[in-house]
Amino acid sequence: MAAELTAHDLIAKHRPTLDQALEAIRTRAYWSPHPEHPKAYGADGSLDAAAGKAAFDAVLGSRLDLGQPGTDGWVAGETSPYGIELGVEYPHADIDQLLPAMKAGQRAWRDAGAEIRAVVCLEILKRISDRTHEFAHAVMHTSGQAFMMAFQAGGPHAQDRGLEAVAYAYVEQVRTPDTAEWTKPQGKRDPLALTKRFTPVPRGIALMIGCNTFPTWNGYPGLFASLATGNAVLVKPHPRAVLPLALTVAVARETLAEAGFDPNLVALAAERPGEGIARTLATRPEIRIVDYTGSTAFGDWLEANARQAQVYTEKAGVNTVLVESAGDYKGMLSNLAFSLSLYSGQMCTTPQNLLIPRDGIRTDEGPKTYDEVVADLARAVDGLLGDDARANGLLGALVNPDVKARLEAAAGLGEVALPSREVSNPDFPGAVVRTPVIVKLDGARKYWDGADDEAAFMSECFGPVSFAVAVDSAADAVELLRRTIREKGAMTVGAYTTDEEVERTVQEVCFEEAAQLSLNLTGGVYVNQTAAFSDFHGSGGNPAANAALTDGAFVANRFRVVEVRKEA
């Protein structure tokens, strides 16, 4: 195919956006080129709400032929958490044919240089952005997110994270100049003179293993970091969340071809039911980079067994909020209630353990006992979700039966302060929607009366489950926080305190254990939300993840610099 997108046109179109992204990651100030509001779409070639829904409906029940080499069959089987069959068929790949085809395009992609790769990636992201309404439905009906969250988190926020990765990749690649003239004086003799050329070269084929809950938000950083650094990318979606990433691959392949590059630089690896191809792919010698989001067990397996690859994992942790005192008690309750409820607690950043002194806390409304704090939080959650329409908009649907099973089992772990209730969704009668449960546990009780409270709260219980853990003192809470991060990891930590010494000690724990901390959030920013270009998602320094989205370390080892020198 003749190139339809020239390098000159792509640079003219996207270099200003790249420069703004570079400035944003330098200053860490708020910036986003991707509108969050659905009504912002519909002009300049982007799909409006009706067109996006029509595009999504059109793909249902269809065969998504990506034109990949090595297709040996078709796979389907996705069912929306909202109860509808998607019925989309995807190509199943003969990996022995697909991987060599992917490798073939890397040379030209490498030789294009960092800037061209960056602007091609930005063109891919722009085309995805234009279809945000379509992608929102695809994310909603594979992840169970409510539509507005799927629109924002699966659309502009995911696109921001992809662009952020491109910006970091560009910075790291241009850190070393393309060429250098090297002259070393030799006294009375002629100086030694060399011409040196430095080329960023890709590691090889990257494997991106997608997750069920945030297929684009968690998938785009690794995908675009690898592609922007010259690597081909094989996208292996979660079997329950193929469609958003399959659409992404289709856009990427089309864009690459129009820019004059091999479309096989990006390909899809959909799997048959029960096939479990991630282990096989991750240990193939051609795979030199692995990006993974999911369970700790498989993340640990990848780190131990994909020895030929650079492995980036985001696994699971036990996120904790320490409640020592509150300068805005109602604001704290409101903020926590929203954090516990958003997307039914199915975010890797959702708080699980709330550490509260058993003697109570100081607040702007006077002292509150442990029981009062827990009861007031339960009322705040109940009030937030009391209206079913509002509840559906915040909770979405449970992503799979395992979450429902954990939710139901949690009620038997201790005294239930807030029982979960079923919420009906009139638009999707097949959706499984549940409000959060809050269970009281004792941080000092172990094997009392046959209960092991510590075993419960020191394990991740993914879903809408929170534990109000009574502790003896603020000092005990801080030490339990430290042990939790060190042993189990944490993607997020929160703390509420008006005491400067408590604040200092909590910060010190987070510095020493490498955990991201939010202090005294009472407004419209929540502990489980992070903003691209400014916030780091994870730290890479505790067991929850070995990488941060996004920093220089996330991109710098996806390529190496090869030097060619000769006498001048």
C-alpha positions in Angstrom: 0.0 0.0 0.0 1.3 3.4 -0.9 1.9 5.7 2.0 -1.1 8.1 2.6 0.4 9.8 5.7 3.7 11.5 5.0 6.2 12.1 7.7 6.0 15.8 7.1 2.2 15.8 7.5 2.3 13.7 10.7 5.0 15.9 12.3 3.1 19.0 11.4 -0.2 17.6 12.8 1.1 16.0 16.0 4.4 17.6 17.0 2.6 20.4 18.9 0.7 17.8 20.9 3.8 15.9 21.6 5.5 19.1 22.8 2.6 19.8 25.1 2.8 16.3 26.6 6.6 16.7 27.2 5.9 20.0 29.0 3.1 18.3 31.1 5.3 15.5 32.3 8.0 18.1 33.2 5.7 20.3 35.2 3.2 17.7 36.4 0.4 20.2 35.9 -3.0 19.3 34.7 -3.3 18.8 30.9 -5.3 16.6 28.6 -5.9 16.8 24.8 -8.8 14.3 25.1 -12.2 15.8 26.1 -14.0 14.0 29.1 -17.5 15.1 28.2 -19.5 13.1 25.7 -21.0 16.2 24.1 -17.5 17.3 23.0 -17.5 14.7 20.2 -19.3 14.8 16.9 -17.2 17.4 15.0 -14.0 17.2 13.0 -14.5 13.6 12.1 -15.2 12.2 15.6 -18.3 10.1 16.3 -21.1 11.6 18.3 -23.1 9.6 20.8 -25.6 8.2 18.2 -22.9 7.4 15.7 -20.7 5.7 18.3 -23.5 3.5 19.5 -24.4 2.6 16.0 -20.8 1.7 15.3 -20.7 -0.5 18.4 -24.0 -2.2 17.5 -22.7 -2.8 13.9 -19.7 -4.8 15.2 -21.9 -7.1 17.4 -22.3 -10.5 15.9 -19.7 -9.8 13.2 -16.4 -11.3 12.3 -13.5 -8.8 12.9 -11.0 -9.7 10.2 -7.8 -7.9 10.9 -6.0 -9.2 7.9 -3.3 -10.8 10.0 -1.0 -13.5 8.7 -1.3 -17.0 10.2 -5.0 -16.9 11.0 -6.0 -20.6 11.5 -9.5 -20.1 12.7 -11.9 -17.8 14.6 -12.8 -17.5 18.3 -15.8 -15.9 20.0 -17.7 -16.2 23.3 -17.6 -12.8 25.1 -20.7 -12.1 27.2 -21.3 -8.6 28.6 -21.5 -8.3 32.4 -24.7 -6.6 31.6 -26.1 -9.8 30.2 -25.9 -9.5 26.5 -24.0 -11.7 24.0 -21.4 -9.8 22.0 -21.0 -12.5 19.4 -17.9 -11.0 17.8 -15.5 -13.4 16.2 -11.7 -12.7 16.3 -8.9 -14.2 14.3 -7.0 -17.1 16.1 -3.4 -17.0 15.2 -0.8 -19.7 14.3 1.9 -18.1 16.4 4.7 -19.8 14.4 3.5 -17.8 11.4 2.5 -14.6 13.1 5.6 -13.9 15.1 8.0 -14.0 12.1 5.7 -11.7 10.2 5.7 -9.2 13.1 9.4 -9.2 13.3 9.8 -8.5 9.6 8.5 -4.9 10.0 10.8 -3.9 12.9 13.8 -2.8 10.8 12.0 0.0 8.9 10.2 1.0 12.1 13.5 1.2 14.0 15.1 3.2 11.2 12.2 5.7 11.2 13.5 7.2 14.4 12.0 8.3 17.7 10.1 11.4 16.3 8.3 9.5 13.5 7.4 6.7 15.7 6.0 9.1 18.3 3.8 11.0 15.8 2.5 7.7 14.2 1.5 6.6 17.7 -0.2 10.0 18.2 -2.1 9.5 15.0 -3.3 6.1 16.3 -4.4 7.7 19.5 -6.2 10.5 17.6 -8.1 8.0 15.5 -9.1 6.1 18.7 -10.1 9.3 20.3 -12.4 10.1 17.4 -14.2 6.8 18.1 -14.4 7.3 21.9 -18.2 6.8 22.0 -17.8 3.5 20.2 -14.9 2.4 22.4 -16.9 3.4 25.5 -19.6 0.8 24.7 -17.0 -1.8 24.0 -15.3 -1.1 27.4 -18.7 -1.0 29.2 -19.8 -4.3 27.8 -16.6 -6.2 28.6 -15.6 -4.7 31.9 -19.0 -4.0 33.5 -18.1 -0.3 34.1 -21.1 2.0 34.0 -21.3 3.9 30.7 -19.9 7.3 32.0 -17.0 5.6 33.7 -16.3 3.5 30.6 -16.5 6.6 28.5 -14.0 8.5 30.6 -11.7 5.8 32.0 -11.8 3.7 28.8 -11.6 6.6 26.5 -9.8 10.0 27.2 -8.1 8.8 30.4 -6.8 5.7 28.7 -5.7 7.8 25.7 -3.9 10.2 28.1 -2.0 7.2 29.6 -1.0 6.1 26.1 0.1 9.5 25.1 2.0 9.9 28.4 3.9 6.6 27.6 4.8 8.0 24.1 6.1 11.2 25.7 8.3 9.3 28.2 9.5 7.0 25.4 10.5 10.0 23.3 12.4 11.7 26.1 14.4 8.6 26.9 15.3 7.9 23.2 16.5 11.4 22.5 18.5 11.7 25.7 21.4 10.4 23.7 22.3 12.4 20.5 22.1 10.7 17.1 25.8 11.5 16.4 28.8 12.9 18.1 32.3 14.0 16.9 34.8 12.8 19.5 38.3 14.3 19.6 40.9 13.4 22.2 44.1 15.5 22.2 47.4 13.6 22.0 49.9 16.4 22.8 52.3 16.8 19.9 50.7 14.0 18.0 47.6 14.3 15.9 44.5 14.0 18.0 42.4 10.9 18.0 39.1 11.6 16.1 36.1 9.4 15.9 32.6 9.9 14.5 30.1 8.1 16.6 26.5 7.3 15.8 24.0 6.2 18.4 20.8 4.3 17.5 18.0 3.2 19.8 17.2 -0.4 18.9 14.2 -2.3 20.0 14.4 -5.4 22.3 12.1 -7.4 20.0 8.5 -8.3 20.1 6.5 -7.1 23.1 3.6 -9.1 24.5 0.8 -7.0 26.2 -1.4 -9.2 28.3 -4.7 -7.4 28.9 -6.9 -7.3 31.9 -10.7 -7.8 32.3 -11.5 -4.6 34.3 -9.6 -1.8 32.5 -8.6 -3.2 29.1 -7.6 0.1 27.5 -6.5 2.1 30.6 -4.2 -0.6 31.8 -3.3 -1.8 28.3 -2.3 1.4 26.5 0.7 2.4 28.5 2.6 -0.8 27.7 1.3 -1.0 24.2 2.4 2.5 23.2 5.6 2.5 25.3 6.8 -0.6 23.4 5.6 0.6 20.0 7.1 4.1 20.4 10.5 2.5 21.3 10.6 0.5 18.1 9.1 -2.9 19.1 6.4 -4.8 17.5 3.5 -5.5 19.9 1.4 -8.6 20.2 -1.8 -7.9 22.1 -3.2 -10.8 24.1 -6.6 -9.6 25.5 -8.3 -11.1 28.5 -10.8 -13.7 27.1 -13.7 -11.7 28.6 -12.5 -8.3 27.3 -11.3 -8.8 23.8 -13.3 -6.2 21.9 -11.8 -2.9 23.1 -8.2 -4.2 22.4 -9.2 -5.8 19.1 -10.6 -2.4 17.9 -7.4 -0.8 19.1 -5.3 -3.3 17.1 -7.5 -2.6 14.0 -6.9 1.1 14.3 -3.2 0.7 14.8 -2.8 -1.7 11.8 -4.7 0.7 9.5 -2.7 3.7 10.7 0.7 1.9 10.3 -0.1 0.8 6.8 -1.2 4.3 5.7 2.0 5.7 7.2 4.1 3.3 5.1 4.9 0.8 7.7 4.2 -2.9 8.1 0.7 -3.3 9.8 2.0 -6.5 11.4 3.9 -4.4 13.9 0.7 -4.7 15.9 -1.3 -7.9 16.0 -3.9 -9.6 18.1 -3.7 -13.0 19.9 -7.2 -14.0 20.8 -7.5 -17.4 22.5 -10.0 -20.3 22.4 -11.9 -21.0 25.6 -9.6 -22.6 28.1 -6.6 -22.4 25.8 -4.5 -20.3 28.2 -1.9 -19.1 25.7 -0.4 -16.4 27.9 2.1 -18.8 29.4 3.1 -20.1 26.1 3.5 -16.7 24.5 5.3 -15.2 27.5 8.1 -17.7 27.3 8.6 -17.7 23.5 12.2 -16.6 22.6 10.8 -14.0 20.2 9.0 -12.2 23.1 11.4 -9.8 24.7 9.0 -7.6 26.6 5.9 -8.5 28.6 3.4 -6.1 30.1 0.8 -7.7 32.4 -2.0 -6.5 34.7 -3.8 -9.0 36.8 -3.5 -11.5 39.6 -0.4 -11.7 41.8 -0.1 -15.4 41.2 0.3 -15.1 37.4 2.4 -11.9 37.7 4.8 -13.7 40.0 4.9 -16.6 37.5 5.8 -14.3 34.7 8.5 -12.6 36.7 10.0 -16.0 37.5 9.6 -17.8 34.2 9.7 -15.2 31.3 13.4 -15.0 31.8 14.2 -14.0 28.2 11.9 -10.9 28.5 11.8 -7.6 30.4 8.7 -8.1 32.4 6.5 -5.2 33.7 3.7 -6.3 36.1 0.9 -4.6 37.9 -0.5 -7.2 40.3 -2.6 -7.0 43.4 -2.2 -5.3 46.7 -4.0 -4.5 49.9 -4.9 -0.8 49.7 -5.2 0.9 53.1 -6.6 4.1 54.5 -5.5 5.1 58.0 -8.2 7.2 59.9 -6.6 8.9 62.9 -8.5 12.2 63.0 -10.5 14.4 60.7 -10.7 18.1 60.1 -13.7 17.7 57.9 -15.6 14.7 59.1 -18.5 14.9 56.7 -16.1 15.5 53.8 -14.1 12.5 54.8 -17.1 10.2 55.0 -18.4 11.5 51.6 -15.1 11.0 49.9 -14.5 7.5 51.3 -18.1 6.4 50.5 -17.5 7.4 46.8 -14.1 5.7 46.8 -15.5 2.4 48.1 -18.5 2.5 45.7 -17.0 3.5 42.4 -17.2 0.6 39.9 -18.2 -1.8 42.7 -14.7 -1.6 44.2 -13.3 -3.4 41.1 -10.3 -1.0 40.8 -6.8 -1.9 41.7 -6.7 1.4 43.6 -9.9 0.9 45.7 -9.3 1.0 49.5 -9.9 -2.2 51.2 -8.7 -1.8 54.8 -9.7 1.2 56.9 -7.6 1.3 60.0 -9.4 3.1 62.9 -8.3 3.3 66.5 -10.7 1.3 68.7 -10.8 4.3 71.2 -12.1 6.5 68.4 -10.9 9.6 66.6 -11.0 13.4 67.0 -13.1 15.3 64.5 -14.4 18.8 63.8 -17.7 17.5 65.1 -16.2 16.3 68.4 -14.9 12.8 69.3 -16.2 9.8 67.5 -16.0 6.2 68.7 -14.8 3.4 66.4 -18.4 2.2 66.2 -19.7 5.7 65.3 -17.2 6.1 62.6 -18.0 2.8 61.0 -21.8 3.4 61.3 -21.5 6.9 59.9 -19.5 5.6 56.9 -22.1 2.9 56.4 -24.8 5.6 56.3 -22.8 7.6 53.9 -22.4 4.7 51.5 -26.1 3.8 51.9 -27.1 7.5 51.2 -24.9 7.7 48.2 -26.4 4.5 46.7 -29.9 4.7 48.1 -31.3 5.7 44.7 -31.1 2.8 42.2 -30.5 5.0 39.2 -27.6 6.7 40.9 -26.3 3.4 42.2 -26.3 1.9 38.7 -24.4 4.9 37.4 -21.7 4.5 40.1 -21.5 0.8 40.6 -21.7 -0.6 37.1 -21.9 -4.4 37.1 -19.8 -7.1 38.8 -17.3 -8.1 36.1 -17.4 -11.9 36.8 -18.9 -14.5 39.1 -15.7 -14.7 41.2 -16.3 -11.1 42.4 -19.9 -12.0 43.5 -18.6 -15.1 45.3 -16.0 -13.1 47.3 -18.6 -10.5 48.1 -21.0 -13.1 49.5 -18.3 -14.9 51.5 -17.0 -11.6 53.1 -20.2 -11.3 55.1 -19.2 -14.3 57.1 -15.8 -13.0 58.1 -17.0 -10.7 60.9 -19.7 -8.3 62.1 -21.4 -6.7 59.1 -21.6 -2.9 59.5 -23.2 -2.4 56.0 -24.8 -5.4 54.2 -24.6 -5.5 50.4 -27.9 -5.3 48.6 -28.9 -6.2 45.1 -29.7 -3.3 42.7 -31.8 -3.9 39.6 -30.9 -2.3 36.3 -34.0 -1.7 34.2 -31.9 -1.2 31.0 -30.0 -4.5 31.5 -32.0 -7.0 33.5 -29.1 -9.5 33.3 -26.6 -7.3 35.0 -25.4 -8.4 38.4 -25.2 -5.1 40.5 -24.4 -5.1 44.2 -23.6 -2.4 46.7 -20.5 -2.6 48.9 -20.3 -4.6 52.1 -18.4 -3.2 55.1 -17.2 -5.8 57.7 -15.8 -5.0 61.2 -12.6 -6.8 62.0 -10.1 -6.6 64.9 -6.5 -5.8 64.1 -5.3 -7.5 67.3 -7.4 -10.7 67.0 -5.9 -13.8 65.6 -7.5 -17.2 66.0 -9.9 -16.0 68.7 -13.2 -17.9 68.8 -12.1 -19.7 65.6 -11.8 -16.4 63.7 -8.6 -15.2 62.0 -9.3 -11.5 61.4 -5.7 -10.9 60.2 -5.9 -13.6 57.5 -9.0 -11.8 56.2 -7.7 -8.2 56.1 -4.1 -9.2 55.1 -5.4 -10.7 51.8 -6.8 -8.9 48.8 -10.5 -9.3 48.5 -11.1 -7.9 45.0 -14.5 -6.3 44.7 -16.9 -4.2 46.7 -15.6 -5.4 50.1 -14.1 -3.2 52.8 -12.8 -4.1 56.3 -13.1 -1.6 59.2 -10.1 -2.8 61.2 -10.0 -1.7 64.9 -6.4 -1.0 66.1 -5.1 -0.1 69.5 -3.6 3.2 68.6 -2.4 5.4 65.7 1.1 4.0 66.2 -0.2 0.5 65.8 -2.1 1.6 62.7 1.1 3.0 61.2 3.0 -0.3 61.9 0.2 -2.3 60.4 0.2 -0.1 57.4 3.9 -0.6 57.0 3.6 -4.4 57.3 0.7 -4.5 54.9 2.6 -2.6 52.2 5.8 -4.6 52.7 4.2 -8.0 52.7 1.2 -7.5 50.4 1.9 -4.4 48.5 -0.4 -1.4 47.8 -1.3 0.6 44.8 -2.7 3.4 47.0 -2.5 4.5 50.6 -4.8 7.1 52.2 -4.6 8.8 55.5 -6.8 11.2 57.5 -5.1 13.1 60.3 -4.9 16.5 61.8 -1.8 15.5 63.8 1.5 16.7 62.2 3.5 13.9 63.8 1.1 11.2 62.5 1.2 12.7 59.1 5.0 12.7 59.2 5.2 9.1 60.3 2.7 7.9 57.6 4.7 9.8 55.0 7.9 8.2 56.2 6.3 4.7 55.9 5.2 5.4 52.4 8.7 6.7 51.5 10.4 3.7 53.0 8.0 1.2 51.5 7.5 3.0 48.2 3.7 3.5 48.2 1.7 6.4 46.7 0.0 8.5 49.4 -3.1 10.7 49.4 -3.7 12.8 52.5 -7.0 14.2 53.8 -9.0 14.0 50.6 -12.5 15.4 51.2 -13.5 17.0 47.8 -13.8 15.7 44.3 -10.5 13.9 44.0 -10.4 10.3 45.3 -7.7 8.0 46.5 -8.5 5.5 43.7 -8.1 8.0 40.8 -4.9 9.1 39.2 -4.3 11.7 36.5 -2.0 11.0 33.6 1.0 13.4 33.1 0.9 14.2 36.8 0.2 11.2 39.1 2.2 8.0 39.2 0.0 4.9 39.1 1.9 2.4 41.4 5.5 2.9 42.3 7.3 -0.2 41.2 8.8 -0.4 44.7 6.4 -2.7 46.6 4.9 -6.1 45.9 1.8 -4.7 44.2 3.7 -3.7 41.0 7.2 -3.8 39.7 6.6 -0.7 37.5 5.0 2.7 37.7 2.7 4.2 35.1 4.4 6.2 33.8 8.0 7.1 34.6 11.3 6.8 32.8 12.0 3.3 34.1 8.8 2.1 32.5 10.1 2.9 29.0 13.9 3.1 29.1 14.6 -0.6 29.1 12.3 -1.4 26.2 15.2 -0.3 23.9 19.0 -0.3 24.0 21.3 2.2 22.4 23.8 0.7 20.0 26.9 2.7 19.0 28.7 2.6 15.7 32.0 4.4 15.6 34.6 5.0 13.0 37.6 7.2 12.5 36.7 10.7 11.3 
